[in-house]
Amino acid sequence: MPARQCPNCHATVPAGKIAAYSNDLVCSGCGSPLEIAPLGRNLSVFAGLGAGFVVWWLASSHYSQQPSALGWIWPVLFSYLALSLVAPLTLMAVAELAPRAVDEAPVVHDAPAAHSSH
């Protein structure tokens, strides 16, 4: 099955909806609750971490040649931005959807009132 396709009605879920509502995803065609398969989530996380590491390595080698008071912050900032961009883009590209089991409402057990000795 292609990425971003509902397993129930085979409608394609928009990529922006995958990135924005990845934990509470609902099919726009049939309205069934969906979840992203663990392989797609893990692949996007590792792609984002890899991109962040490469950007951090390149930026730290560049800014180590030009010492400054805040030279250490640029590699951290650039690697964070790379992770923040690459991970959702990868998730939008490779997200494999599966039906999500709907959890029932939690049962609330009322505790007996504490007895006071008044």
C-alpha positions as CSV (number, residue, x, y, z in Angstrom):
1,M,0.0,0.0,0.0
2,P,1.4,3.5,-0.8
3,A,2.3,5.9,1.9
4,R,-0.4,8.1,3.4
5,Q,-3.2,5.9,2.2
6,C,-6.1,4.9,4.5
7,P,-6.2,1.1,4.9
8,N,-10.1,1.2,5.1
9,C,-11.2,3.3,2.2
10,H,-7.9,3.8,0.3
11,A,-8.2,7.6,0.4
12,T,-5.0,9.5,0.4
13,V,-4.5,11.5,3.6
14,P,-2.9,14.9,3.0
15,A,0.8,15.2,4.0
16,G,0.2,18.3,6.2
17,K,-2.4,16.4,8.2
18,I,0.1,13.6,8.8
19,A,2.6,16.0,10.3
20,A,0.2,18.2,12.2
21,Y,-2.1,15.5,13.7
22,S,0.2,12.4,13.9
23,N,-1.1,11.3,17.3
24,D,-4.9,12.0,16.6
25,L,-5.1,11.2,13.0
26,V,-8.5,10.7,11.4
27,C,-9.1,9.7,7.8
28,S,-10.6,12.5,5.8
29,G,-12.5,10.0,3.6
30,C,-14.2,7.6,6.0
31,G,-13.5,9.2,9.4
32,S,-11.8,6.2,10.9
33,P,-9.1,6.7,13.5
34,L,-5.6,6.0,12.1
35,E,-2.1,5.7,13.5
36,I,1.3,5.9,11.9
37,A,3.2,2.6,11.8
38,P,6.2,2.4,14.1
39,L,8.6,1.9,11.2
40,G,7.7,5.2,9.6
41,R,8.0,7.0,12.9
42,N,11.4,5.5,13.7
43,L,12.7,6.1,10.2
44,S,11.8,9.8,10.3
45,V,13.4,10.2,13.8
46,F,16.6,8.6,12.7
47,A,16.7,10.6,9.5
48,G,16.2,13.8,11.5
49,L,18.9,12.8,14.0
50,G,21.3,12.0,11.2
51,A,20.7,15.3,9.5
52,G,21.1,17.1,12.8
53,F,24.4,15.4,13.5
54,V,25.7,16.2,10.0
55,V,24.7,19.8,10.3
56,W,26.2,20.0,13.9
57,W,29.5,18.5,12.6
58,L,29.7,20.9,9.7
59,A,28.8,24.0,11.7
60,S,31.1,23.1,14.6
61,S,34.1,22.6,12.3
62,H,33.3,26.0,10.7
63,Y,32.8,27.9,13.9
64,S,35.8,26.4,15.7
65,Q,38.0,28.2,13.2
66,Q,36.4,31.5,14.1
67,P,36.4,31.6,17.9
68,S,33.8,33.9,19.5
69,A,31.9,34.2,22.8
70,L,28.8,32.5,21.4
71,G,30.4,30.3,18.8
72,W,29.2,27.2,20.5
73,I,25.5,28.1,20.1
74,W,25.4,28.1,16.3
75,P,26.1,24.4,15.8
76,V,23.4,23.5,18.4
77,L,20.9,25.9,16.8
78,F,21.5,24.7,13.3
79,S,21.3,21.0,14.2
80,Y,18.0,21.6,16.1
81,L,16.6,23.4,13.0
82,A,17.8,20.5,10.7
83,L,16.2,17.9,13.0
84,S,13.0,20.0,13.1
85,L,12.8,20.2,9.3
86,V,14.0,16.7,8.2
87,A,12.0,14.6,10.7
88,P,8.5,15.9,9.7
89,L,9.4,15.9,6.0
90,T,10.5,12.3,6.1
91,L,7.4,11.4,8.1
92,M,5.2,13.0,5.4
93,A,7.0,11.0,2.7
94,V,7.1,7.5,4.3
95,A,4.1,7.4,6.7
96,E,2.4,4.1,6.5
97,L,-1.0,4.3,8.0
98,A,-2.8,1.6,10.1
99,P,-6.1,1.5,11.9
100,R,-5.9,2.7,15.4
101,A,-7.7,0.8,18.2
102,V,-10.1,3.2,19.9
103,D,-9.5,3.2,23.6
104,E,-12.6,3.1,25.8
105,A,-13.2,5.8,28.3
106,P,-11.4,5.2,31.5
107,V,-13.5,3.8,34.3
108,V,-13.6,6.1,37.3
109,H,-13.8,4.4,40.6
110,D,-15.0,6.7,43.3
111,A,-13.0,6.3,46.5
112,P,-15.1,6.1,49.7
113,A,-15.1,9.3,51.6
114,A,-12.6,9.5,54.5
115,H,-14.2,9.2,57.9
116,S,-13.5,12.0,60.3
117,S,-13.6,11.6,64.0
118,H,-15.6,14.8,64.8
